[in-house]
């Protein structure tokens, strides 16, 4: 992991310009794009998540790291797609019906992308029908739902029931999170997992995909 | 609906003065602790009143005047320290589920009617220095900042025993309103000079306005609204707070505290524990609503910070949806230490959640007073 440590450092420190230029340099030197992602970029974002959990990093640091990762990934992704490399998993993500809050969802999206997942972000105020359509259209592995308000928590339950009725529940794993959400609530409504923070979302998604 | 904030206003509760300003100020600054303060901080969430009406609530229970509280009445000095001007709010679209309006900042605001009381911006006016300069005039000092009769209103409130409050824009919250949370967080790294310039401008006009206010009328409390944290912690860390927010607070607090303002109250949801040392340095001495869901615990915070920090709130709203044993456990844990030490207006930590049975709320009020009076009798 020593050759392109500059890429790891650039992502960790949120230096988007350096992340892009080092990626260019590495690709020009013939480095395997998958190696750059797996050995430098994902470990850097894992470290961002660890520091976020430890309160050494806060949202600004997480966002600029994700931005640096995205910049570098923009150069690599076409090469990965062309060579048939698949993401770790495909996640359909959204804030549930009636809820307009997006920062928590966006942080989860940033961390999942940083963890090597492809994220299809449906935005906020997402109806059950939109989730179902996206599951079908995107061949998603995971549905991730966010809610910030106690008043919109029932939308998670309604969405899971709608997924069951539409016959797509068995195609996906479901993870939920947000300020009022608890593990008990996730179990009660039949979600597969509960994420306490953006940083833990990556580990949960990896487990769900592996299971 | 004529105004997008109508839902929020409709949820206001009827308050009566249980405590005059002198007692409140002494209690919150730990100088006097004879009788405990207890309040309903915000009131119900949208939809709860309808639930309670079906459960047989009286009109007095629905406006909360039936419940016994002991708290002061706060009166804001009618002056404007933040953004002024801009067009009147215009409703652009309304359905059964939501309202979309254009607000004074030119933002498209959306209110999810069935879920929330506050509209959220769908876009923001400031992206960079050029867009900041385009709106900067709204932070200019002018006579428009002082409503007609503001001095008389403040003096009358004081004579009536109300707590006279001056408000200033949040160091985080005002920039969030202008830029959005993500753009603001990123800008601490990508546009630090712009963040500094915006806070300096907002601080300048707030300072000039407060300078006039506090030289003419006696103010008791400085209020600031931030709402800058979630359950996992604050949106920005001590690094950003120390570098940008603390100087903004300190400058304004130094001015008003030298003129007799005794309390500096910050309203922020979520887990603020990581930022408390920074904000104490900035002069803050009261925090609310101290949400337990955010990891805050008023008993532990009191042990840690003692009389440097008073609270408003602190009791877990979610416990009201559980059984009487759970409510009792929460109250028995939180109330006795606060009765002993003072400096805390006890109350639940945010709006009363839907699904709270009326019977549980009645029990919560009665049990709280039982414990408060039992503990007060021990003194």
Boltz contact constraints between the chains, C-beta under 6 A:
constraints:
  - contact:
      token1: [A, 55]
      token2: [B, 274]
      max_distance: 6.0
  - contact:
      token1: [A, 58]
      token2: [B, 236]
      max_distance: 6.0
  - contact:
      token1: [A, 58]
      token2: [B, 237]
      max_distance: 6.0
  - contact:
      token1: [A, 59]
      token2: [B, 185]
      max_distance: 6.0
  - contact:
      token1: [A, 59]
      token2: [B, 235]
      max_distance: 6.0
  - contact:
      token1: [A, 60]
      token2: [B, 185]
      max_distance: 6.0
  - contact:
      token1: [A, 60]
      token2: [B, 188]
      max_distance: 6.0
  - contact:
      token1: [A, 60]
      token2: [B, 236]
      max_distance: 6.0
  - contact:
      token1: [A, 63]
      token2: [B, 185]
      max_distance: 6.0
  - contact:
      token1: [A, 63]
      token2: [B, 186]
      max_distance: 6.0
  - contact:
      token1: [A, 64]
      token2: [B, 186]
      max_distance: 6.0
  - contact:
      token1: [A, 64]
      token2: [B, 189]
      max_distance: 6.0
  - contact:
      token1: [A, 98]
      token2: [B, 112]
      max_distance: 6.0
  - contact:
      token1: [A, 98]
      token2: [B, 114]
      max_distance: 6.0
  - contact:
      token1: [A, 98]
      token2: [B, 115]
      max_distance: 6.0
  - contact:
      token1: [A, 100]
      token2: [B, 110]
      max_distance: 6.0
  - contact:
      token1: [A, 100]
      token2: [B, 112]
      max_distance: 6.0
  - contact:
      token1: [A, 100]
      token2: [B, 120]
      max_distance: 6.0
  - contact:
      token1: [A, 103]
      token2: [B, 181]
      max_distance: 6.0
  - contact:
      token1: [A, 149]
      token2: [B, 115]
      max_distance: 6.0
  - contact:
      token1: [A, 150]
      token2: [B, 353]
      max_distance: 6.0
  - contact:
      token1: [A, 151]
      token2: [B, 115]
      max_distance: 6.0
  - contact:
      token1: [A, 152]
      token2: [B, 115]
      max_distance: 6.0
  - contact:
      token1: [A, 179]
      token2: [B, 230]
      max_distance: 6.0
  - contact:
      token1: [A, 179]
      token2: [B, 231]
      max_distance: 6.0
  - contact:
      token1: [A, 197]
      token2: [B, 232]
      max_distance: 6.0
